[in-house]
Amino acid sequence: MLFHFTPPHITLIRPLVDNAFVFVGFFFLISGFVLAYNYADRPTLSKRAFYLARLSRVYPVYLLALIISIPFLFQEWGAHSRNDFYLGLILTPLTLQGWSPILATFWNTVAWTLPAEMMLYAIFPFLLLGLAALFRGPLRRFSSAPWLIAGILGMWLLGLTPHLYYYLANPDHLSEPVTRFTYAYWLRAIKYTPPFYLCTFIAGVLLARLHSALPLTPLRRGVLALSSLVGLGLFFAFAVNRVPYILVHGAILLPLFAALLIGLSGPNLVSSVLSWKPLMRFGETTFALYLLHFNVFQMIHLYHLPERLHLVAFDPWVSYLAIILLAFVVHFFYEQPARRFVLNVFSPKS
């Protein structure tokens, strides 16, 4: 919310807020890590059960966000050709809009991540089975920690290659340096198209195996987590404005995020702070918060609600609070019941 609707007087954390898009890459890294952590040691993996679990987790809130955002279709009508508008109208409910650079942000701007996540969910069972077969066979030695670290770094560098090429070749023929506000076809393709997040996701899957291969003590995990946080802080404080935008967007921070994730994935002082129950409850609502915040914030101001409620003096903070409360309501009274309903109705019966 702070990234998309930045409040005044946040000088101290502005470098972090202005570059908060980097946490989208961190999300895909976490996604690969958590899925592999949860499923890698299971004796069997039912693709149907896996896909149903993923669909029940993401689609109900996604659909609700689209329904709430129907008024914004009038804006899309004026912003696109008729063919693109109707194509977006078809692709977006199917979570396919991200495959079109032009339509990636159609209807609900932030929902462009869902096509990427759906693609990664689709390939995950095959990826997991392939890696399992690889590490059980004659290439078993590649499952050791040094080889896994090399694989993660290899995925990082491979994932950065298109962004580096864009920076050097300038395929959109831009005359000004690229920023978060630059609109160009190939730039949007790199930023929003699902395949460009595959390497980060695979790095997360490998990271889960590394987590099992590294016998870290709580002290070492804590030092690793704290060192990673310090490194991230130093990057945002002193380096982020010196690195080209397209490379920052291209998960250039993946090694630091990977180290942080390993550090937090076990008992230590830093992870215990983040395990505070109210913070965890808030974390559970953030998927709804993510999908709802962009259009709901705009609707709050489109209908002049702060003015009508005489709360302008407290805005945008009162808008943030309202959206956070909405996310809690949606999570507990819609997202969780809808997930249970989908699983109960469509799960195979014994």
C-alpha positions as CSV (number, residue, x, y, z in Angstrom):
1,M,0.0,0.0,0.0
2,L,2.8,2.4,0.8
3,F,4.5,1.6,-2.5
4,H,1.4,2.3,-4.6
5,F,-0.1,5.1,-2.5
6,T,2.9,6.7,-0.8
7,P,2.1,9.0,2.2
8,P,4.1,12.2,2.9
9,H,6.8,12.6,5.5
10,I,8.4,9.1,5.2
11,T,11.9,10.3,4.3
12,L,13.7,7.7,6.4
13,I,12.1,4.7,4.8
14,R,11.4,6.2,1.3
15,P,14.2,4.2,-0.4
16,L,12.6,1.0,0.9
17,V,9.0,2.1,0.0
18,D,9.9,3.4,-3.5
19,N,11.6,0.1,-4.3
20,A,9.1,-2.2,-2.6
21,F,8.5,-4.0,-5.9
22,V,11.5,-6.2,-5.0
23,F,9.4,-8.1,-2.5
24,V,7.4,-9.5,-5.4
25,G,10.5,-11.4,-6.4
26,F,10.9,-12.4,-2.7
27,F,7.3,-13.7,-2.8
28,F,8.1,-16.1,-5.7
29,L,11.2,-17.3,-3.9
30,I,9.2,-17.9,-0.7
31,S,6.5,-19.7,-2.8
32,G,9.0,-22.2,-4.3
33,F,10.6,-22.7,-0.9
34,V,7.4,-23.3,1.0
35,L,5.9,-25.6,-1.6
36,A,9.0,-27.7,-1.8
37,Y,9.4,-27.7,2.0
38,N,5.8,-29.0,2.4
39,Y,5.7,-31.5,-0.4
40,A,9.3,-32.8,-1.0
41,D,9.2,-35.5,1.7
42,R,5.8,-36.8,1.0
43,P,5.8,-40.4,-0.5
44,T,3.3,-39.5,-3.2
45,L,2.0,-36.2,-4.7
46,S,-1.5,-36.2,-6.1
47,K,-1.5,-33.6,-8.8
48,R,-5.3,-33.2,-8.6
49,A,-5.2,-32.7,-4.8
50,F,-2.3,-30.3,-5.2
51,Y,-4.0,-28.2,-7.9
52,L,-7.2,-28.1,-6.0
53,A,-5.5,-27.0,-2.8
54,R,-3.7,-24.2,-4.7
55,L,-6.9,-23.1,-6.5
56,S,-8.9,-23.1,-3.3
57,R,-6.3,-20.9,-1.7
58,V,-6.0,-18.2,-4.3
59,Y,-9.0,-18.1,-6.6
60,P,-11.9,-17.2,-4.2
61,V,-10.2,-13.9,-3.1
62,Y,-9.0,-13.2,-6.6
63,L,-12.6,-13.5,-7.9
64,L,-13.9,-11.3,-5.1
65,A,-11.4,-8.7,-6.0
66,L,-12.5,-8.7,-9.6
67,I,-16.2,-8.4,-8.6
68,I,-15.4,-5.4,-6.3
69,S,-13.3,-3.9,-9.2
70,I,-16.1,-4.1,-11.8
71,P,-16.4,-0.2,-11.8
72,F,-12.9,0.0,-13.1
73,L,-13.8,-1.8,-16.3
74,F,-15.1,1.6,-17.5
75,Q,-11.6,2.9,-17.2
76,E,-10.3,-0.1,-19.1
77,W,-12.8,0.5,-21.9
78,G,-11.3,3.9,-22.5
79,A,-7.7,2.8,-22.1
80,H,-7.7,-0.1,-24.6
81,S,-8.9,-0.9,-28.1
82,R,-12.1,-2.9,-28.3
83,N,-10.3,-6.1,-29.2
84,D,-7.9,-5.7,-26.3
85,F,-10.7,-4.9,-23.9
86,Y,-12.7,-8.0,-24.8
87,L,-9.6,-10.1,-24.7
88,G,-8.8,-8.8,-21.2
89,L,-12.4,-9.5,-20.1
90,I,-11.9,-13.1,-21.1
91,L,-8.3,-13.7,-19.9
92,T,-8.4,-12.0,-16.5
93,P,-11.0,-14.3,-14.8
94,L,-9.0,-17.2,-16.2
95,T,-5.8,-15.7,-14.6
96,L,-4.2,-15.6,-18.1
97,Q,-3.9,-11.8,-18.5
98,G,-0.2,-11.8,-17.5
99,W,0.8,-13.5,-20.7
100,S,0.0,-10.3,-22.6
101,P,2.3,-7.4,-21.7
102,I,-0.5,-5.0,-22.7
103,L,-3.2,-6.6,-20.6
104,A,-1.1,-7.8,-17.6
105,T,-2.5,-5.1,-15.3
106,F,-6.1,-5.2,-16.7
107,W,-9.0,-4.8,-14.3
108,N,-7.0,-5.2,-11.1
109,T,-3.5,-3.8,-11.5
110,V,-1.8,-5.9,-8.8
111,A,-3.4,-9.2,-9.9
112,W,-0.7,-9.6,-12.7
113,T,1.1,-11.9,-10.2
114,L,-1.6,-14.5,-10.3
115,P,-0.9,-15.7,-13.9
116,A,2.7,-16.2,-12.9
117,E,1.8,-18.1,-9.7
118,M,-0.6,-20.3,-11.6
119,M,2.0,-21.2,-14.1
120,L,4.4,-22.1,-11.3
121,Y,1.8,-24.1,-9.6
122,A,1.1,-26.0,-12.8
123,I,4.8,-27.0,-13.3
124,F,5.6,-27.6,-9.6
125,P,4.6,-31.3,-9.3
126,F,6.7,-32.1,-12.4
127,L,9.6,-30.0,-11.2
128,L,9.5,-31.7,-7.8
129,L,9.4,-35.2,-9.3
130,G,12.2,-34.4,-11.7
131,L,14.5,-33.1,-9.0
132,A,13.7,-36.1,-6.8
133,A,14.6,-38.5,-9.6
134,L,17.8,-36.4,-10.4
135,F,19.0,-36.4,-6.8
136,R,18.2,-40.2,-6.3
137,G,20.1,-41.3,-9.4
138,P,23.8,-41.1,-10.4
139,L,23.8,-37.4,-9.9
140,R,23.1,-37.7,-6.1
141,R,26.2,-35.8,-5.3
142,F,24.5,-32.7,-6.6
143,S,22.1,-32.7,-3.6
144,S,25.0,-31.7,-1.3
145,A,25.0,-28.2,0.1
146,P,27.8,-26.7,-2.1
147,W,26.1,-27.9,-5.3
148,L,22.7,-26.7,-4.2
149,I,24.2,-23.2,-3.4
150,A,25.8,-23.3,-6.9
151,G,22.4,-24.2,-8.4
152,I,20.7,-21.3,-6.6
153,L,23.3,-18.9,-7.7
154,G,23.0,-20.3,-11.3
155,M,19.3,-19.7,-11.3
156,W,19.9,-16.2,-10.0
157,L,22.3,-15.3,-12.8
158,L,20.1,-17.0,-15.4
159,G,17.1,-15.1,-14.2
160,L,19.0,-11.8,-14.3
161,T,20.1,-12.4,-17.9
162,P,17.0,-10.9,-19.7
163,H,17.1,-7.9,-17.4
164,L,20.8,-7.3,-18.1
165,Y,20.1,-7.7,-21.9
166,Y,17.3,-5.2,-21.7
167,Y,19.6,-2.7,-19.8
168,L,22.3,-3.1,-22.4
169,A,20.3,-3.4,-25.6
170,N,17.4,-1.1,-24.8
171,P,14.9,-2.9,-27.1
172,D,12.2,-0.3,-26.5
173,H,14.5,2.4,-27.7
174,L,13.9,4.6,-24.7
175,S,15.7,8.0,-24.5
176,E,15.4,8.3,-20.7
177,P,16.5,6.0,-17.9
178,V,13.9,3.4,-17.0
179,T,12.0,4.0,-13.8
180,R,9.0,2.3,-12.1
181,F,6.7,4.7,-14.1
182,T,8.1,3.9,-17.5
183,Y,5.6,2.4,-19.9
184,A,7.1,0.3,-22.7
185,Y,6.1,-3.0,-24.3
186,W,9.3,-5.1,-23.8
187,L,9.8,-3.6,-20.3
188,R,6.2,-4.7,-19.4
189,A,7.0,-8.1,-20.8
190,I,10.0,-8.6,-18.5
191,K,8.1,-7.1,-15.5
192,Y,4.9,-9.0,-15.8
193,T,5.2,-12.1,-18.1
194,P,5.1,-15.4,-16.0
195,P,8.3,-17.1,-17.5
196,F,10.5,-14.4,-16.2
197,Y,9.8,-15.6,-12.6
198,L,10.6,-19.3,-13.2
199,C,14.3,-19.0,-12.2
200,T,13.4,-17.3,-8.9
201,F,10.8,-20.0,-8.2
202,I,13.2,-22.8,-8.9
203,A,15.8,-21.1,-6.7
204,G,13.2,-21.3,-3.9
205,V,12.7,-25.0,-4.5
206,L,16.4,-25.7,-4.4
207,L,16.6,-23.5,-1.3
208,A,14.2,-25.9,0.5
209,R,16.5,-28.8,-0.2
210,L,19.5,-26.6,1.0
211,H,17.5,-26.0,4.2
212,S,17.4,-29.7,4.8
213,A,21.1,-30.2,3.9
214,L,22.4,-27.5,6.2
215,P,22.6,-28.5,9.9
216,L,22.5,-24.9,11.2
217,T,22.4,-24.2,15.0
218,P,19.9,-21.6,16.2
219,L,22.8,-19.2,16.8
220,R,24.0,-19.5,13.2
221,R,20.5,-19.2,11.8
222,G,20.0,-16.0,13.9
223,V,23.3,-14.6,12.8
224,L,22.5,-15.4,9.1
225,A,19.0,-13.8,9.4
226,L,20.4,-10.7,11.1
227,S,23.3,-10.3,8.7
228,S,20.8,-10.6,5.8
229,L,18.6,-7.9,7.2
230,V,21.6,-5.6,7.8
231,G,22.7,-6.3,4.2
232,L,19.3,-5.4,2.8
233,G,19.2,-2.3,5.0
234,L,22.5,-1.1,3.7
235,F,21.5,-1.8,0.1
236,F,18.3,0.3,0.4
237,A,20.1,3.0,2.3
238,F,23.1,3.5,0.0
239,A,23.0,1.4,-3.2
240,V,19.5,1.1,-4.5
241,N,19.5,4.4,-6.4
242,R,22.9,3.5,-8.0
243,V,21.7,0.2,-9.5
244,P,19.6,0.4,-12.7
245,Y,15.9,-0.1,-12.1
246,I,15.5,-3.1,-14.4
247,L,18.2,-5.0,-12.5
248,V,16.7,-4.2,-9.1
249,H,13.4,-5.4,-10.5
250,G,15.1,-8.5,-11.8
251,A,15.7,-10.0,-8.4
252,I,19.3,-8.8,-8.0
253,L,18.7,-9.2,-4.2
254,L,17.9,-12.9,-4.5
255,P,21.1,-14.1,-2.6
256,L,20.3,-11.8,0.3
257,F,16.6,-12.9,0.4
258,A,17.7,-16.6,0.1
259,A,20.0,-16.2,3.1
260,L,17.3,-14.4,5.1
261,L,14.8,-17.2,4.3
262,I,17.3,-19.9,5.5
263,G,18.0,-17.8,8.6
264,L,14.3,-17.4,9.4
265,S,13.4,-21.1,8.8
266,G,14.3,-22.3,12.2
267,P,14.3,-21.3,15.9
268,N,16.3,-18.2,16.7
269,L,15.8,-14.7,18.2
270,V,14.9,-13.0,14.9
271,S,12.3,-15.7,13.8
272,S,10.8,-15.7,17.3
273,V,10.0,-12.0,17.0
274,L,8.3,-12.7,13.6
275,S,6.5,-15.6,15.2
276,W,4.5,-13.2,17.5
277,K,0.9,-14.4,17.1
278,P,-0.7,-11.0,16.3
279,L,1.9,-10.5,13.6
280,M,1.2,-14.0,12.2
281,R,-2.5,-13.4,12.2
282,F,-1.9,-10.2,10.2
283,G,0.4,-12.1,7.9
284,E,-2.5,-14.5,7.1
285,T,-4.6,-11.7,5.8
286,T,-2.0,-10.2,3.5
287,F,-3.1,-12.2,0.4
288,A,-6.5,-10.5,0.6
289,L,-4.8,-7.2,1.5
290,Y,-2.6,-7.5,-1.6
291,L,-5.4,-8.2,-4.1
292,L,-7.8,-5.7,-2.6
293,H,-5.7,-2.7,-1.6
294,F,-5.1,-1.1,-5.0
295,N,-8.6,-0.7,-6.3
296,V,-10.3,-0.3,-2.9
297,F,-8.0,2.6,-2.1
298,Q,-8.9,4.2,-5.4
299,M,-12.6,3.6,-4.7
300,I,-12.3,5.2,-1.3
301,H,-11.1,8.4,-2.9
302,L,-13.2,8.2,-6.1
303,Y,-16.3,8.4,-3.9
304,H,-14.7,11.0,-1.6
305,L,-15.3,8.9,1.6
306,P,-12.7,10.7,3.7
307,E,-14.4,14.1,2.9
308,R,-17.8,12.7,3.5
309,L,-16.8,11.3,6.9
310,H,-14.8,14.4,7.8
311,L,-11.5,12.4,8.1
312,V,-9.4,14.1,5.5
313,A,-7.0,15.3,8.2
314,F,-6.2,11.6,8.9
315,D,-5.9,10.4,5.4
316,P,-4.2,8.4,3.9
317,W,-3.6,6.6,7.2
318,V,-7.4,6.2,7.8
319,S,-7.7,4.6,4.3
320,Y,-4.8,2.2,5.1
321,L,-6.5,1.2,8.3
322,A,-9.9,0.7,6.6
323,I,-8.3,-1.6,3.9
324,I,-6.4,-3.6,6.6
325,L,-9.7,-4.1,8.5
326,L,-11.4,-5.1,5.2
327,A,-8.6,-7.7,4.6
328,F,-9.2,-9.2,8.1
329,V,-13.0,-9.4,7.4
330,V,-12.5,-11.0,4.0
331,H,-9.9,-13.5,5.3
332,F,-11.9,-14.7,8.2
333,F,-15.5,-14.5,6.8
334,Y,-14.9,-15.2,3.1
335,E,-11.5,-16.5,2.2
336,Q,-11.3,-19.3,4.8
337,P,-14.9,-20.5,4.4
338,A,-14.6,-20.4,0.6
339,R,-11.5,-22.5,0.7
340,R,-13.1,-25.1,2.9
341,F,-16.2,-25.1,0.6
342,V,-14.1,-25.7,-2.5
343,L,-12.1,-28.5,-0.9
344,N,-15.2,-30.2,0.5
345,V,-17.1,-30.1,-2.7
346,F,-14.3,-31.0,-5.2
347,S,-12.0,-33.2,-3.2
348,P,-12.2,-36.9,-4.3
349,K,-14.4,-38.9,-2.0
350,S,-13.1,-42.1,-0.5
